[in-house]
């Protein structure tokens, strides 16, 4: 997974976990990514890669992280 896709997966996980909203839409992901100094790619490409590798999934036009983010991107498990 590219660093940009990993950043997007982390953004989605961080903003849809706990007491946050269950999903996050593309405009909000873009705003957060634009403030992340290491994100330097195309947002659509990064989202598409994270979707293809099943780190995130789409729900009603918005995005949520999958369990795979915890195991691979974040390097920990939720148990």
C-alpha positions, 0 to 999 in steps of 0.5 A: 500500500502506498503511503498516501493510501495508508494516510487516507485509511488512518484519517478515515479510521481516526474520524469514524471511531469512538464517539465520532460519526460512523462514516466520513465523506470525501470532502471532509477526507480531502480537507483533513488530507490537505492539512497532512504534510506527508500527503502529496498525491491525488485524493481519488487515487489514494481512496481507490487504492485503500478501497481496492486493498480493503482497508476502507469500504464505502457505505452510502457514498461515505467511507469507513475503515475496516478491521484490516486497518488495525492489523496492517496500517496501524500495526495493532489489533482491537482485541 
